[in-house]
Amino acid sequence: MSIIRVFCRKTAYTPTDPLAFVGDPPLWRPEADEVHISCAFTWDIREAERLRDAWLQYYPRVLVGGPAWYGNTVNGFEPGRYVAEGVTFTSRGCDNHCPWCLVPAREGRLREYEHIEPGHIIQDNNFLACSPEHRRRVYAMLDRQPRAAVFGGGLDARLVTDETAAELSAIRIAEVFLAADTEASLRPLEAAVNRLSFLPRRKLRCYVLCAFGGETIEQARRRLEAVWQIGCLPFAQLFQPHDRWIEYDSDWRALAREWSRPAAMFASHAEATNA
């Protein structure tokens, strides 16, 4: 069965094959049995509905789904269909209940996939919470990949122990993402970075949630700077609630740009060092 996949917006993980499209139907439209509209974010639900109607003008069967679509649950995973080639999920869900995160509500408790699809980008929500046996199977899969591993879903800094750090040191790594979403998360982040000292700063990225719970720009900036001083490359993310889209002002957007571009961060801190 041939399936056209349509996405509401383009991201780094959007597929790029000839049957993947972003937005409205193009002038040239391939033959297909079905059209699937993928809705990843709740604030895109209205756009997904509009795209369904637009594609229904040319195809008789158009379905809408995805993590954000009205009560959908995330179960299986087919490589390359709704995310780019190279991205894989080896587990779903998370047992943490962070107040800003929708994963437990959408995906439920942590569960490991028995069959591990190949890929070098591990997008699991909480990989280190998986069992040691599952992690060993994933590392074995990564050893067979032509490209070094990227832990893009993020590793819980509190679970970076001597044991898990030793596991990670035995595989080829291109990037590891940690997280520091609160002031209290800085101490476990520092301990994790110390244990991952075999990785240079350019391979140690850190998601930093900003503007949550009334946080000011200056408070966010101080936390981002603290993450840099610990030894990571921060990746600023402006908080978006599940039920609406916040249009941040130019100051917040400038902060997010400044603290998500490695070249800019290296340049600004080199200037500060040389001043």
Rosetta blueprint (number, residue, H / E / L):
1 M L
2 S L
3 I E
4 I E
5 R E
6 V E
7 F E
8 C L
9 R L
10 K L
11 T L
12 A L
13 Y L
14 T L
15 P L
16 T L
17 D L
18 P L
19 L L
20 A E
21 F E
22 V E
23 G L
24 D L
25 P L
26 P L
27 L L
28 W L
29 R L
30 P L
31 E L
32 A L
33 D L
34 E E
35 V E
36 H E
37 I E
38 S E
39 C L
40 A L
41 F L
42 T H
43 W H
44 D H
45 I H
46 R H
47 E H
48 A H
49 E H
50 R H
51 L H
52 R H
53 D H
54 A H
55 W H
56 L L
57 Q L
58 Y L
59 Y L
60 P L
61 R L
62 V E
63 L E
64 V E
65 G E
66 G L
67 P L
68 A L
69 W L
70 Y L
71 G L
72 N L
73 T L
74 V L
75 N L
76 G L
77 F L
78 E L
79 P L
80 G L
81 R L
82 Y L
83 V L
84 A L
85 E L
86 G L
87 V E
88 T E
89 F L
90 T L
91 S E
92 R E
93 G L
94 C L
95 D L
96 N L
97 H L
98 C L
99 P L
100 W L
101 C L
102 L L
103 V H
104 P H
105 A H
106 R H
107 E H
108 G L
109 R L
110 L L
111 R E
112 E E
113 Y L
114 E L
115 H L
116 I L
117 E L
118 P L
119 G L
120 H L
121 I E
122 I E
123 Q L
124 D L
125 N L
126 N L
127 F H
128 L H
129 A H
130 C L
131 S L
132 P H
133 E H
134 H H
135 R H
136 R H
137 R H
138 V H
139 Y H
140 A H
141 M H
142 L H
143 D H
144 R L
145 Q L
146 P L
147 R L
148 A L
149 A E
150 V E
151 F E
152 G L
153 G L
154 G L
155 L L
156 D L
157 A H
158 R H
159 L H
160 V L
161 T L
162 D H
163 E H
164 T H
165 A H
166 A H
167 E H
168 L H
169 S H
170 A L
171 I L
172 R L
173 I E
174 A E
175 E E
176 V E
177 F E
178 L E
179 A E
180 A L
181 D L
182 T L
183 E H
184 A H
185 S H
186 L H
187 R H
188 P H
189 L H
190 E H
191 A H
192 A H
193 V H
194 N H
195 R H
196 L L
197 S L
198 F L
199 L L
200 P L
201 R H
202 R H
203 K H
204 L E
205 R E
206 C E
207 Y E
208 V E
209 L E
210 C E
211 A L
212 F H
213 G H
214 G H
215 E L
216 T L
217 I H
218 E H
219 Q H
220 A H
221 R H
222 R H
223 R H
224 L H
225 E H
226 A H
227 V H
228 W H
229 Q H
230 I H
231 G L
232 C L
233 L E
234 P E
235 F E
236 A E
237 Q E
238 L E
239 F L
240 Q L
241 P L
242 H L
243 D L
244 R L
245 W L
246 I L
247 E L
248 Y L
249 D L
250 S H
251 D H
252 W H
253 R H
254 A H
255 L H
256 A H
257 R H
258 E H
259 W L
260 S L
261 R L
262 P H
263 A H
264 A H
265 M H
266 F H
267 A H
268 S H
269 H H
270 A H
271 E H
272 A H
273 T H
274 N H
275 A L
